[in-house]
Amino acid sequence: MKILEALKARSEQGKKSIAVLIDPDKIGDAEQLEPLLRLAAENCVDYFFVGGSLVTTTNLSAVVKTIKHNSSIPIILFPGSALQIDPTADAILFLSLISGRNPDLLIGQHVVAAPILKSNRLEVLPTGYILINSGKTTSVAYISNTTPIPEDKYSLAACTAMAGEMLGLKLIYLDAGSGAEHCVNRKMIHAVRKSVAVPLIVGGGINTPEKAIHALDAGADLIVVGNALEKSPELLTEIAEKVYDWNQTVSAK
Ligand code: 1GP
């Protein structure tokens, strides 16, 4: 089953998924990556997201190759720009930064990437990417030259998500930014969840099992965890357990 279909089916059943974000800038080599890949397999991680707002190294392909070699978990590219395309991954978040007004990230990069994506087998996942303010300025806010939606402007985020869905985007991604001081709050997730039917991805600053549960409970279909695992990889077990427990409850109904 294709990734989008699988996400939609799980969302309709009330089942949750978890993705581990790997930033090629922060993973030096295969030796560093392999323990995380093992941990991800042991904890039934659904996807790897690979990318970052500023990939300064040429490591992207090497990282994708190492994951492919050592794991059967699907790889979804999470690109900061059209330069971050590796045709050997499984899919790509075709991100339109709809919370911002930077034309290059609304349509510009997409024009550059389109012919490349047309000529390879990556599954393209049209995604409305919405940045939510999280305290201090994150790399993604700085690099994208956009202002995140204030964390208490729930209707603004909801209407942004609605417009994205009406434009035909198939996923909505609410992101507080990698390493965010505060993750996207429950009320915000809930407001967006109620406003659209497409699967909802939530990430940025999820660094405790409690925060993961809050995001799932508020309506996230897929949570993304990255930064926190760089310091404490064992956190993945605790967070993935929450996703597993949630899904067990759904299956039992
Ligand atoms: C960032 O949503 C992702 O774009 C994941 O955030 O690295 O803070 O987990 P973290």
Residues whose N, C-alpha, C, O or C-beta is under 5 A from the ligand:
A	BS01	1GP	L21 D175 G177 S178 G179 A180 G203 G204 G205 I206 V224 V225 G226 N227 A228
